[in-house]
Amino acid sequence: MADDEISSVDVRDDVCTDYNRRVDAEHAQLIWPHPGMTVWYKNRRDRVTATTPWRGVDFWKMTRTPELDNYILVGDKILRA
């Protein structure tokens, strides 16, 4: 970011929406959203919000290298939306 003089980074709305859809789909395959479960990380709408549905190593692989096209980058040298 410093080399490219990027001053701000924001995820695109469509990318955020898709990520949340994938999180919810993965959680639906696990025990946490089961109606009989009462756990602290479900909100009032029974959406699991405080844990990742993926193993740590899988999440690390997903996020290790950013896909810059998924972001709005702003800076003196770059403007990508």
Secondary structure as the mmCIF struct_conf table of DSSP 4:
data_model
#
loop_
_struct_conf.conf_type_id
_struct_conf.id
_struct_conf.beg_label_comp_id
_struct_conf.beg_label_asym_id
_struct_conf.beg_label_seq_id
_struct_conf.end_label_comp_id
_struct_conf.end_label_asym_id
_struct_conf.end_label_seq_id
TURN_TY1_P TURN_TY1_P1 ALA A 2 GLU A 5
STRN STRN1 ILE A 6 VAL A 11
HELX_RH_AL_P HELX_RH_AL_P1 ASP A 13 HIS A 27
TURN_TY1_P TURN_TY1_P2 ALA A 28 GLN A 29
BEND BEND1 LEU A 30 ILE A 31
TURN_TY1_P TURN_TY1_P3 TRP A 32 PRO A 33
TURN_TY1_P TURN_TY1_P4 PRO A 35 GLY A 36
TURN_TY1_P TURN_TY1_P5 TRP A 40 TYR A 41
STRN STRN2 LYS A 42 LYS A 42
TURN_TY1_P TURN_TY1_P6 ARG A 44 ARG A 45
STRN STRN3 VAL A 48 VAL A 48
BEND BEND2 ALA A 50 THR A 51
BEND BEND3 PRO A 53 TRP A 54
HELX_RH_AL_P HELX_RH_AL_P2 GLY A 56 THR A 63
BEND BEND4 ARG A 64 THR A 65
HELX_RH_3T_P HELX_RH_3T_P1 LEU A 68 ASN A 70
STRN STRN4 TYR A 71 GLY A 75
BEND BEND5 ASP A 76 LYS A 77
STRN STRN5 LEU A 79 ARG A 80
#
